[in-house]
Amino acid sequence: MLTEEMTALREPTTTEAPAGAERPARKPATAKKARPKGIGMPNDPVADLLTRVRNAAVARHETVSIPTSRMKAEVARILRDEGYISGFEQPNARELVLRLKYIGKTSAVAGLRRISKPGLRVYARKDEMPRVLGGLGVAIVSTSSGLMTGREAERKGLGGEVLAYVW
């Protein structure tokens, strides 16, 4: 026989859910913290630079601002020396500003492609330097003597990591 206490324990009350339909307790709603713009660092800084230049050229911007690093400054130097941008400056320690170059309404940069990526590194020997568009474009190569074009690396007899193609 069941006592009154036992029946009270077995019978669900009106505020409880039936035995088979238990729901987990809801977590209190928390507001997401707003992340300040410009703080997040990309996983591939060189690809970020190339994408910013590509987007600015398509949008016909005169300048493009990017977070700076020594490698990005060297890529900018190569782009300037090869005539793809009109110049660059570093107004402060955290920013690099590239001045894009236009011929009429078209950008001097027709295309940019990242070759060696963090997930798949691409290297070239000194005698197998890639030619971009049959010599019309430039391959940017990271060698033991620093960043340089594929032609310079071939002339100096150096191989290295092929960072990007620019045409």
Secondary structure, DSSP 8 states (H G I E B T S, - for coil): ---HHHHHHHS--TTS--TT----------------TT----S-HHHHHHHHHHHHHHTT-SEEEEE--HHHHHHHHHHHHTTSEEEEEEEETTEEEEEE-EETTEES---EEE-SBTTB--EE-TT----SGGGTSEEEEEETTEEEEHHHHHHHT--EEEEEEE-
